């Protein structure tokens, strides 16, 4: 998932989580089956580890199959490796979008919020689903017709090289920050659910190995096919675990009867509050129009119709998962009240279900993280190759297909290494920088203006609107006095609109149009 408002506190999971588990075992007798705690836990972990290994083997098998398909196809070079030959059918488009959206914040993070806020925590994912449907209805088909490879390329062709350079910098910052957080989320999931096998650091390393392996071997086609599996595993694990936990505790009714007195638990909005739900909607819809990893899905679709239908289907797939994960938090609030660290809500519940179901859930939670990271890594690699490497080093050279694929893989490795070391060293800073997603307000405004009000687009609109959005975000991040609204997105939109209209009045040079242009 693209964790726009990254909720999962991995450091708390690593430190306070171990303390919490010891307290539950030693003080509260946290051992539902009544067997010796250590022996039972090791037995369950062995089963879960076997399921996890089988899942990893399946992912690599699919990646190798994708590589074989690529080699048999007639589309070579970066077009084949980074865009799957622009031939993804609607179902794979939908899986790619759903996989990107459903990440660590969408599963463990939602359950963590629901432990104290109730069912309304699920709106985090629902907002993502609404965003996918809106983009499908409004713009996905147009994105495919543009025949571009990156969002900065789109900006450059409309608004000039200055807009492309600035756009590339902004998009890379956004993509790399979010990619780094996927290592953090993956390490946190493995540490919380298999603490005797993984430390936080080894969990991150295992997560990184899967991310990099899948993307290096099979490229974007592998990402799409793997995400079809990931979506099935995510939903299968979540639903099976909910049914198992409910049966263990005597049914949903008795569980609800044990909840602390409050009206928030099954209310659709009161726990998180309408303001937060609206902020999620605003941010998700804004970024869904213009983040490279999302737009690249449309760029890789077979045609405009496939892009449109795939985004709508993907949005529908995304909608329920947040509320399902929120039920984990609500059930944990009933059965394990008083956890000092709410991030332990889901791990606490997992101890009450069978090892096989627990292993399936673990695979599902990890699949959520992997599905998000694969799209992000490939999106970042595409930005690096198309908007940095080619313009800087190969501007006057035609790359042969084999060299282009080689450079694509090098970009994947470089981005992977950089984001992994960012995740290891500056987690606190990364979480602060996730607000940079609000910068996508400028890209979204420019894209929608080109589609619907091109008469107001000027050559200078891109550079100045993107620059204004970066200034607003920097002010919000480093000067708390600018926090005059509840979320930076509510500053980004009015400032970007004002700057866009001002440029329309001053600059008389028309922007370029790219709809209908032919370019592979």
Order of alpha helices (4+ residues) and beta strands (2+ residues): alpha-alpha-alpha-alpha-alpha-alpha-alpha-alpha-alpha-alpha-alpha-alpha-alpha-alpha-alpha-alpha-alpha-alpha-alpha-alpha-alpha-alpha-alpha-alpha
